[in-house]
Amino acid sequence: MKKSLIQKYNVPGPRYTSYPTVPYWNEADFVYQNWIDTFKKSFTQSNSEEGISLYIHLPFCESLCTFCGCNKRITKNHTLESPYIEAVLKEWSLYCEILDKKPAIKEIHLGGGTPTFFSPQNLEYLIDGIFSLATKAKDYEFSFEGHPNNTTHEHLQKLYDLGFRRVSFGVQDYSEKVQKAIHREQPFHNVAKVTFWAKEIGYTSIGHDIIFGLPFQEIEDVIDTIEKTKSLQPDRLAFYSYAHVPWIKGNGQRGFKDEDIPKDNEKRKLYQTGKELLQENGYHEIGMDHFALKTDSLYEAYENGKLHRNFMGYSSSKTQLMIGLGVSSISDSWYSFAQNEKKIEDYYKVLKIDKLPIFRGHLLTDEDLIIRKHILNLMCEFGTSWADTSTYFKEIPEVLIQLKEMEKDGLLEMHKERLQVTESGKPYIRNICMAFDLHLKRKAPDTALFSMTI
């Protein structure tokens, strides 16, 4: 019996928020000074023109959501807020001491964990502390993730007053059965309340994150979730595929059985149904997993060829240098990656000796930089070209041979020195990127590393 495209291509694969992906970093040859040198190089090249991006990881959550694979600390102890913020500001000051002038910040994103675990006053203290050593770049964009159950009007107003204009709320699914399974019980009323508050205050981009492929989720659940979403008219949507990675320690994904999760054609039908409903309601597909109204900056960036992707996901503005502050955060100088200590105790310990809390990284080779550009093109523009000598690499003929099968299946179109992903091929963009991933091809993983691509 002939396999369907989903059965054929639904294999483990990276999400490509970076290249090389973290499991393929050359940690053995990476030293602390690599990061410092490339950080300074990138700052010199980019700060005056575009500014830098900051990702600030705020890891605390009051309860564990069993769909989540993020680095978090489950606690109801809010006295942990102040010491953590002081540590983040200490890390920021160490970065600023390396520089010869004040950085201009183009983007800030507060992620987690649950950023709204922190009080509005502590978040204000954090942002004020950041800008005591920095300035705001032209056309800056600040965003944060809000939990509908604990985001208050004061949170929204305070962050708006500090310059934040984009907020994303984690919805996941409105089915009570699904919510119970993933331990994320939040009524529609809570989401509606924070969405309307954000609109009244003046946020220009309000996002909702919803997920397909969750345990016990059925077509009717996806339809109901999107119908409710439609009534609130968020500006953009992340419509993510649930990543089942129970081997990641502490993520809680063993709270339901493997057979409770929709798979293959069943899961793809959930996505297709959701996608069609979103498009019927004026949302346009942007890159992978994202949809936006024409009035949103993400749509404008996609249309103008300025969409960017990094460890924070898709962005409407590009910066060459991104600094990750906080436990487990990853920084990107374009020339190298560096990740902070994953345990809060280790993070604090390194900062106490006045050193950046980096425990691993990767220095990109010339080959890495070329492949990275191709994968970025594919993820942001659904196409790439090797016509320019600076984008050509010697394995291109092998890559094209590997892609022949996908061309035959109608997933992409080959041209003399470029390729274009078709509409049918968009759901398989991770698979197409994998053909370019030389690290993955040279050393296929022998243990579970990645979630399924579809």
C-alpha positions as CSV (number, residue, x, y, z in Angstrom):
1,M,0.0,0.0,0.0
2,K,1.4,3.4,-1.0
3,K,2.2,5.7,1.9
4,S,0.6,9.1,2.1
5,L,2.9,12.2,2.0
6,I,2.4,12.6,5.7
7,Q,3.4,9.0,6.5
8,K,6.4,9.5,4.1
9,Y,7.7,12.7,5.5
10,N,6.6,12.7,9.2
11,V,10.0,12.1,10.6
12,P,12.0,13.6,13.6
13,G,13.5,16.9,12.5
14,P,14.7,20.3,13.8
15,R,12.5,23.5,14.0
16,Y,15.4,25.5,12.7
17,T,15.4,28.5,15.0
18,S,19.1,28.3,14.4
19,Y,21.7,26.6,12.2
20,P,23.6,24.5,13.3
21,T,20.9,23.2,15.6
22,V,21.9,22.9,19.2
23,P,22.6,19.1,19.2
24,Y,25.2,19.7,16.5
25,W,27.1,22.5,18.2
26,N,30.9,21.9,18.3
27,E,31.1,22.5,22.1
28,A,34.5,20.8,22.4
29,D,36.3,23.6,20.4
30,F,34.2,26.4,21.8
31,V,35.8,28.7,24.4
32,Y,34.4,31.6,26.4
33,Q,36.6,34.1,24.5
34,N,35.0,33.0,21.1
35,W,31.7,34.4,22.3
36,I,33.3,37.6,23.6
37,D,35.2,38.3,20.4
38,T,32.3,37.6,18.0
39,F,29.9,39.6,20.3
40,K,32.1,42.6,20.1
41,K,32.6,42.2,16.3
42,S,28.9,41.9,15.7
43,F,28.1,44.9,18.0
44,T,30.6,47.1,16.1
45,Q,29.1,46.1,12.7
46,S,25.4,46.4,13.6
47,N,24.7,48.6,16.7
48,S,24.8,52.0,15.0
49,E,22.6,50.9,12.1
50,E,20.0,48.4,13.5
51,G,20.5,48.0,17.2
52,I,20.5,44.8,19.1
53,S,17.8,42.3,20.3
54,L,17.4,41.1,23.9
55,Y,15.6,37.9,24.9
56,I,15.0,37.8,28.6
57,H,14.0,34.4,30.1
58,L,11.8,34.6,33.1
59,P,11.5,30.9,34.1
60,F,9.0,30.8,37.0
61,C,5.5,29.2,36.6
62,E,3.0,28.5,39.3
63,S,1.9,25.2,37.7
64,L,3.2,22.7,35.2
65,C,1.7,22.6,31.7
66,T,2.2,19.1,30.4
67,F,2.6,20.2,26.7
68,C,5.5,22.5,27.5
69,G,9.2,21.7,26.7
70,C,10.6,25.1,27.9
71,N,13.1,25.6,30.7
72,K,11.0,26.5,33.8
73,R,10.9,26.3,37.6
74,I,7.5,25.5,39.1
75,T,6.9,27.5,42.3
76,K,4.4,29.7,44.1
77,N,7.1,31.5,46.0
78,H,7.1,35.0,44.6
79,T,10.0,36.1,46.8
80,L,12.2,34.5,44.1
81,E,11.3,37.4,41.7
82,S,13.7,40.1,43.1
83,P,16.9,38.0,43.3
84,Y,16.3,36.7,39.8
85,I,15.9,40.1,38.4
86,E,19.0,41.4,40.2
87,A,20.9,38.5,38.6
88,V,19.6,39.3,35.1
89,L,20.6,42.9,35.6
90,K,24.0,41.8,36.8
91,E,24.4,39.8,33.6
92,W,23.4,42.7,31.5
93,S,25.9,45.0,33.2
94,L,28.7,42.5,32.5
95,Y,27.8,42.7,28.8
96,C,27.7,46.5,28.8
97,E,31.1,46.6,30.5
98,I,32.6,44.8,27.4
99,L,31.2,47.5,25.0
100,D,32.8,50.9,24.2
101,K,29.4,52.7,24.0
102,K,25.8,52.3,25.1
103,P,23.9,49.7,23.1
104,A,20.7,50.7,21.2
105,I,18.0,48.1,21.8
106,K,15.8,47.3,18.8
107,E,13.9,44.4,20.2
108,I,13.0,43.1,23.7
109,H,11.1,39.9,24.2
110,L,10.1,38.6,27.6
111,G,9.7,34.8,27.5
112,G,9.4,32.0,29.9
113,G,8.3,30.3,31.9
114,T,5.6,32.8,32.7
115,P,6.7,36.5,32.5
116,T,3.5,37.6,34.1
117,F,4.4,35.5,37.2
118,F,6.5,38.6,38.0
119,S,4.7,41.6,39.5
120,P,4.2,44.7,37.4
121,Q,6.5,46.6,39.7
122,N,9.3,44.0,39.4
123,L,9.0,44.0,35.6
124,E,9.2,47.8,35.6
125,Y,12.4,47.5,37.8
126,L,13.8,45.1,35.2
127,I,13.2,47.2,32.2
128,D,14.3,50.4,33.9
129,G,17.5,48.6,34.9
130,I,18.1,47.5,31.3
131,F,17.7,51.1,30.0
132,S,19.9,52.6,32.7
133,L,22.7,51.2,30.5
134,A,21.1,51.4,27.0
135,T,19.1,53.5,24.6
136,K,16.1,52.7,22.4
137,A,16.8,52.2,18.7
138,K,14.6,53.7,16.1
139,D,11.4,51.8,15.4
140,Y,11.9,49.5,18.4
141,E,9.6,46.6,19.1
142,F,9.1,45.3,22.6
143,S,6.9,42.2,23.3
144,F,6.1,39.7,26.0
145,E,4.2,36.5,26.7
146,G,1.2,36.7,28.9
147,H,-0.6,33.9,30.7
148,P,-4.4,34.7,30.4
149,N,-5.0,33.4,34.0
150,N,-2.6,35.7,35.7
151,T,-2.1,38.7,33.4
152,T,-3.6,41.7,35.1
153,H,-4.7,45.1,33.7
154,E,-1.9,46.5,35.7
155,H,0.6,44.2,33.9
156,L,-0.6,45.3,30.5
157,Q,-0.7,49.0,31.4
158,K,2.7,49.0,33.1
159,L,4.4,47.3,30.2
160,Y,2.6,49.5,27.7
161,D,4.0,52.6,29.5
162,L,7.5,51.0,29.3
163,G,7.2,50.8,25.5
164,F,5.7,47.4,24.9
165,R,3.3,47.2,22.0
166,R,3.1,43.5,21.3
167,V,1.7,40.8,23.6
168,S,1.1,37.1,22.9
169,F,-1.3,35.1,25.0
170,G,-1.0,31.3,25.4
171,V,-4.4,29.8,24.5
172,Q,-3.5,26.3,23.2
173,D,-7.1,24.9,23.0
174,Y,-10.5,25.8,24.5
175,S,-11.7,22.1,25.0
176,E,-12.1,21.3,28.7
177,K,-11.0,17.8,28.1
178,V,-7.8,18.9,26.3
179,Q,-7.1,21.6,28.9
180,K,-7.4,19.0,31.7
181,A,-5.0,16.7,29.9
182,I,-2.3,19.4,29.4
183,H,-2.9,20.9,32.9
184,R,-3.7,24.3,31.4
185,E,-7.3,25.0,32.5
186,Q,-8.3,28.5,31.5
187,P,-11.8,29.6,30.4
188,F,-12.5,31.6,27.3
189,H,-13.6,34.5,29.5
190,N,-10.0,34.9,30.8
191,V,-8.5,35.1,27.3
192,A,-11.3,37.5,26.1
193,K,-10.7,39.8,29.1
194,V,-7.0,40.2,28.6
195,T,-7.4,40.6,24.8
196,F,-9.9,43.4,25.2
197,W,-7.8,45.1,27.9
198,A,-4.8,45.0,25.6
199,K,-6.9,46.5,22.8
200,E,-8.3,49.3,25.0
201,I,-4.8,50.2,26.3
202,G,-3.5,50.5,22.7
203,Y,-1.3,47.4,22.0
204,T,-0.8,47.4,18.2
205,S,-0.1,43.6,17.9
206,I,-2.0,41.1,20.0
207,G,-1.2,37.5,19.4
208,H,-2.7,34.1,20.4
209,D,-0.8,30.9,20.5
210,I,-2.9,27.8,19.7
211,I,-1.7,24.2,19.2
212,F,-2.8,21.3,17.1
213,G,-2.1,17.7,17.9
214,L,-2.7,17.9,21.6
215,P,-3.9,14.8,23.5
216,F,-7.6,14.0,23.0
217,Q,-7.9,16.9,20.5
218,E,-10.5,16.4,17.8
219,I,-11.6,18.3,14.7
220,E,-14.5,19.8,16.6
221,D,-12.0,21.2,19.2
222,V,-9.9,22.9,16.6
223,I,-13.0,24.4,14.9
224,D,-14.4,25.6,18.3
225,T,-11.0,27.1,19.3
226,I,-10.7,29.0,16.0
227,E,-14.3,30.2,16.0
228,K,-13.7,31.6,19.5
229,T,-10.4,33.1,18.3
230,K,-12.1,34.7,15.4
231,S,-14.5,36.5,17.8
232,L,-11.6,38.2,19.5
233,Q,-9.7,39.1,16.3
234,P,-6.1,38.9,17.5
235,D,-3.6,40.5,15.0
236,R,-1.5,37.4,14.6
237,L,-1.6,33.8,15.5
238,A,0.9,31.0,16.1
239,F,-0.7,27.7,15.1
240,Y,1.9,25.3,16.4
241,S,2.3,21.6,16.0
242,Y,2.4,19.9,19.4
243,A,6.0,18.7,19.9
244,H,5.8,15.4,21.8
245,V,9.3,15.1,23.4
246,P,8.7,13.1,26.7
247,W,12.4,12.3,26.9
248,I,13.2,15.9,27.9
249,K,13.6,15.7,31.7
250,G,10.9,17.5,33.7
251,N,8.6,18.6,30.9
252,G,5.7,16.6,32.3
253,Q,4.8,15.1,28.9
254,R,4.4,11.6,30.4
255,G,1.1,12.7,32.0
256,F,-0.8,11.1,29.2
257,K,-0.4,8.1,27.0
258,D,1.2,8.0,23.5
259,E,-2.0,6.7,22.0
260,D,-4.0,9.7,23.3
261,I,-2.1,11.9,20.8
262,P,-3.4,12.5,17.2
263,K,-0.8,11.2,14.6
264,D,-0.1,11.3,10.9
265,N,-3.2,11.9,8.8
266,E,-5.4,12.6,11.8
267,K,-3.0,15.3,13.0
268,R,-2.6,16.7,9.6
269,K,-6.3,17.0,9.2
270,L,-6.4,19.1,12.4
271,Y,-3.9,21.5,10.9
272,Q,-5.5,21.7,7.5
273,T,-8.9,22.4,9.0
274,G,-7.5,25.1,11.2
275,K,-5.5,26.7,8.4
276,E,-8.5,26.8,6.1
277,L,-10.6,28.4,8.8
278,L,-7.9,31.0,9.6
279,Q,-7.5,31.9,5.9
280,E,-11.3,32.2,5.5
281,N,-11.2,34.7,8.3
282,G,-8.5,37.0,6.8
283,Y,-5.4,35.5,8.3
284,H,-2.4,35.0,5.9
285,E,0.2,32.2,6.4
286,I,3.6,33.6,7.4
287,G,6.6,31.3,7.3
288,M,6.0,28.2,9.4
289,D,3.2,28.0,12.0
290,H,2.3,31.7,11.8
291,F,-0.7,33.6,10.5
292,A,-1.4,37.3,10.6
293,L,-3.9,39.9,9.5
294,K,-2.7,42.3,6.7
295,T,-2.6,45.1,9.2
296,D,0.0,43.3,11.4
297,S,3.8,44.1,11.1
298,L,4.6,40.4,10.6
299,Y,2.5,40.3,7.4
300,E,4.2,43.5,6.2
301,A,7.7,42.1,6.9
302,Y,6.8,38.9,5.0
303,E,5.5,40.8,2.0
304,N,8.5,43.0,1.9
305,G,11.0,40.2,2.2
306,K,12.2,41.4,5.7
307,L,10.9,38.5,7.8
308,H,13.6,37.2,10.2
309,R,13.8,34.1,12.3
310,N,16.0,33.4,15.4
311,F,15.8,31.8,18.8
312,M,12.8,34.0,19.6
313,G,10.9,32.7,16.5
314,Y,9.7,34.9,13.7
315,S,10.4,38.6,13.9
316,S,9.3,41.6,11.7
317,S,12.7,43.2,12.2
318,K,16.2,41.8,11.9
319,T,19.1,42.4,14.2
320,Q,22.5,40.8,13.7
321,L,23.2,40.6,17.4
322,M,20.8,39.0,19.9
323,I,21.7,38.7,23.5
324,G,19.9,36.1,25.7
325,L,19.7,37.1,29.3
326,G,18.6,34.8,32.1
327,V,18.9,31.1,32.8
328,S,19.2,28.8,29.7
329,S,18.9,31.8,27.3
330,I,20.8,31.5,24.0
331,S,22.7,34.4,22.4
332,D,23.5,34.8,18.8
333,S,26.2,37.1,17.3
334,W,25.6,35.6,13.8
335,Y,29.2,34.3,14.0
336,S,28.6,32.2,17.2
337,F,26.0,31.0,19.6
338,A,26.3,30.9,23.4
339,Q,23.9,29.3,25.9
340,N,23.6,30.2,29.6
341,E,23.6,27.8,32.5
342,K,20.4,25.8,32.6
343,K,20.0,25.6,36.4
344,I,19.2,28.8,38.3
345,E,21.6,27.8,41.1
346,D,24.5,27.5,38.5
347,Y,23.4,30.7,36.8
348,Y,23.7,32.6,40.1
349,K,27.0,30.9,41.0
350,V,28.8,32.0,37.8
351,L,27.5,35.6,38.0
352,K,28.8,35.9,41.6
353,I,32.4,35.7,40.2
354,D,31.6,38.5,37.7
355,K,31.6,36.2,34.7
356,L,29.0,35.7,32.0
357,P,27.1,32.5,32.8
358,I,27.8,30.7,29.5
359,F,28.3,27.0,29.7
360,R,28.4,26.0,26.0
361,G,28.4,27.4,22.5
362,H,29.4,27.0,18.9
363,L,31.6,29.1,16.6
364,L,30.1,29.0,13.1
365,T,32.4,27.9,10.2
366,D,32.3,29.5,6.8
367,E,30.2,26.5,5.7
368,D,27.8,27.0,8.6
369,L,27.2,30.6,7.6
370,I,26.3,29.7,4.0
371,I,23.9,26.9,5.1
372,R,22.5,29.1,7.7
373,K,21.5,31.7,5.1
374,H,19.8,29.0,2.9
375,I,17.8,27.7,5.8
376,L,16.8,31.2,6.9
377,N,15.7,31.9,3.3
378,L,13.6,28.7,3.2
379,M,12.0,29.3,6.6
380,C,11.2,33.0,5.9
381,E,10.7,33.2,2.1
382,F,9.9,29.5,1.1
383,G,12.7,29.6,-1.4
384,T,16.5,30.0,-1.8
385,S,19.1,30.6,-4.5
386,W,22.7,29.6,-5.0
387,A,23.3,31.8,-8.0
388,D,25.8,34.0,-6.1
389,T,29.2,32.5,-5.4
390,S,28.8,33.5,-1.8
391,T,25.8,31.2,-1.4
392,Y,27.2,28.2,-3.3
393,F,28.7,25.2,-1.5
394,K,30.2,22.1,-2.9
395,E,27.5,19.7,-1.7
396,I,24.7,21.6,-3.6
397,P,24.5,18.8,-6.3
398,E,24.0,16.2,-3.6
399,V,21.3,18.3,-1.9
400,L,19.5,18.7,-5.2
401,I,19.5,15.0,-5.8
402,Q,18.0,14.5,-2.4
403,L,15.3,17.0,-3.2
404,K,14.3,15.3,-6.4
405,E,11.8,13.1,-4.6
406,M,10.2,16.1,-3.0
407,E,10.0,17.8,-6.4
408,K,8.3,14.6,-7.8
409,D,5.8,14.8,-4.9
410,G,5.0,18.4,-5.8
411,L,6.5,20.0,-2.7
412,L,8.9,22.3,-4.5
413,E,9.9,23.5,-7.9
414,M,13.6,23.4,-9.1
415,H,15.1,26.0,-11.3
416,K,18.6,26.4,-12.7
417,E,20.1,28.0,-9.6
418,R,17.2,28.3,-7.1
419,L,14.3,26.4,-5.7
420,Q,10.8,27.5,-4.7
421,V,8.5,25.7,-2.2
422,T,5.0,25.2,-3.5
423,E,1.8,25.8,-1.6
424,S,1.6,22.0,-1.1
425,G,5.2,21.9,0.2
426,K,4.8,24.6,2.9
427,P,3.7,22.0,5.6
428,Y,6.9,20.1,4.8
429,I,9.3,23.1,5.1
430,R,11.3,21.4,7.9
431,N,11.9,18.4,5.7
432,I,13.1,20.6,2.9
433,C,15.5,22.4,5.2
434,M,16.8,19.0,6.4
435,A,18.2,18.4,2.9
436,F,20.5,21.4,3.4
437,D,21.5,20.4,6.9
438,L,25.0,19.1,6.4
439,H,25.5,18.4,10.1
440,L,22.4,16.2,10.3
441,K,23.4,14.4,7.1
442,R,26.9,13.7,8.2
443,K,25.9,12.3,11.6
444,A,22.3,11.1,11.9
445,P,21.2,11.0,15.6
446,D,21.1,7.6,17.2
447,T,18.9,8.8,20.1
448,A,15.7,10.9,20.2
449,L,16.6,14.6,19.7
450,F,13.8,16.2,17.7
451,S,10.0,16.3,17.6
452,M,8.2,15.0,14.5
453,T,8.2,17.4,11.5
454,I,4.4,17.2,10.9
